[in-house]
Each structure stands twice: as structure tokens, then as C-alpha cells.
């Protein structure tokens, strides 16, 4: 088996269906198995899978155990030389797998591979290429300095704004929506850290791959569609708490000496953005309806 595609699903039946069709087309010349790990969906996903995708290996959880644990279940069952961790809200193209396999086999010391992600409107998603988080990078991001200086290697280093989105680069962080790597590397680093329930597990996984001595790559010459959830308010307290809570887990794990300072900085950022959110909701009123 050359490739194992692992998809963690939670109540996105229709998106999953389209994703699987695209995966089947992309696997036209590669011996591929598809593993879907379902985190207790209640939207008919299981019935759809059993009736329309009988060849898919299905792992059914009775509760939502999180993204990391579910992916590790898939990795444990995978028999492919390579694995692809893929979000169900994505579409891959016919040559996506061929191009990733070619790059992997021709690149020495290749660790994980990420690709250029486009949204439903064909707009580039900046999280396709990122650096490891730090308090300063978080400050630049939350203070909007990264938007004021989008091409700056300093102010927009988190999103690597100085690197062309259309070219291939060695990077630090791979986006969890699409991570391609050898199965042996995933096993070597112990899979994803299950401390993370949502957000941050891809950063940690990318760091583990680099710590093991491999290089991560962003391939701007390969693109996929990623239908991100538009209902998520990136400035809500719940999102900020989860996202930067994951950053605190990362810093405590890898930078224990500076963790107290990091923790203090993150708490301050959470407070500042919670304050911003309060005034945003207070002063941004809905436009009156006109008949």
C-alpha cells in the first residue's frame, strides 16, 4: 500500500461526501486506502458512508474524542508507506497525490508536506504556511500589525508573509487540514499529542517532525480547496481561549523555562481581545431594515 488517507469526521456529511469523491479521483494511479474516523456524528454520516463508500475503512467512536486522538486511531490502522491527514471540508485535485508523492521521493530528508489552501472563493488561506508561535508573533497578529505589513518578515512572520504563496518553501508549521508524510515518521514521533483537543496539534506535530531531524515543506505549486467554517468568530472569547490555550500547552511543553512569561503574555492577549470583543459588539450595531 502506497498511501493511507485519514479523515476525521464530525457532523459534516455532505462535505465529507464531496471530499471522498475527490480523494478517489486523486488516487487514480496510487494504491490508496481511505480511513474515516467518525467522532460520534449525528447527521447521518455513518449511514452515508456505509451505503455509498463501502470500501472505506471506518472507525466509529461513541463520543467526540477530539482531532488528535481520532487521527492517531487512523494512523494506528494505516498500512500505507505514506499517510495524509486530511480534513473532510477539503477538495483535492486529480494530480494532488501524484505531485506530493513525486516531491517526497525526490527531496532528501523530507518530513511533512503542506500545500496551498484556497477557500470557496478561490482566495488564498494564509494559514497554509506558518512559523512556530511566540508571544511576539501573537502580539503582531492580534494587534493587526501583520495586516498593516503583510509582506514583512518581522511583523508577519507568523504567516511567512515574505514568502511567495505560489512557490515551494521549507517552513516550520504544517496546516492540520492537509499533512502528507511517511508513516514511519509519524510512528517515530509518536503521532499527534493528544493533550490538544482542538487547535495547536498541527503546530506540535510539525515541531516534533523537525525535532526528529526532518524538514517540513510548503508546496505553493500544489493547491486544494478548504471550506473553512465561516460561522467561527475569530475574535470571540471562546475561540481566543481555545486557540491561545493551545499555544500555552505548546510553550509549557517545549519552553518550560520561559513558560511563566509566555503564560502571562497570552493571558494579557486574551484579556485585550475579550475587551475588544465587548466593545465591538457594543458599538457595531446591525443596520436597520428598510422596507
C-alpha positions, 0 to 999 in steps of 0.5 A: 500500500502506497498511501493511507488517507485519514479523515476525521469526521464530525457532523459534516456529511455532505462535505465529507461526501464531496471530499471522498469523491475527490480523494478517489479521483486523486488516487487514480494511479496510487494504491490508496486506502481511505480511513474515516474516523467518525467522532460520534456524528449525528447527521447521518454520516455513518449511514452515508458512508456505509451505503455509498463508500463501502470500501472505506475503512471506518472507525466509529467512536461513541463520543467526540474524542477530539482531532488528535486522538481520532487521527492517531486511531487512523494512523494506528490502522494505516498500512500505507508507506505514506499517510495524509491527514486530511480534513473532510471540508477539503477538495483535492485535485486529480494530480494532488497525490501524484505531485506530493508523492513525486516531491517526497521521493525526490527531496532528501530528508523530507518530513511533512508536506503542506500545500496551498489552501484556497477557500470557496472563493478561490482566495488564498488561506494564509494559514497554509504556511506558518512559523512556530508561535511566540508571544511576539508573533501573537502580539503582531497578529492580534494587534493587526500589525501583520495586516498593516505589513503583510509582506514583512518578515518581522511583523508577519512572520507568523504567516511567512508573509515574505514568502511567495504563496505560489512557490515551494518553501521549507517552513516550520508549521504544517496546516492540520487540514492537509499533512502528507508524510511517511508513516514511519515518521509519524510512528517515530514521533509518536503521532499527534499529542493528544493533550490538544483537543482542538487547535495547536496539534498541527503546530506540535506535530510539525515541531516534533517532525523537525525535532526528529531531524526532518524538514517540513515543506510548503508546496505553493505549486500544489493547491486544494480547496478548504471550506473553512467554517465561516460561522467561527468568530475569530475574535470571540472569547471562546475561540481566543481561549481555545486557540491561545490555550493551545499555544500555552500547552505548546510553550509549557511543553517545549519552553518550560523555562520561559513558560511563566512569561509566555503564560502571562503574555497570552493571558494579557492577549486574551484579556485585550481581545475579550475587551475588544470583543465587548466593545465591538459588539457594543458599538457595531450595531446591525443596520436597520431594515428598510422596507 
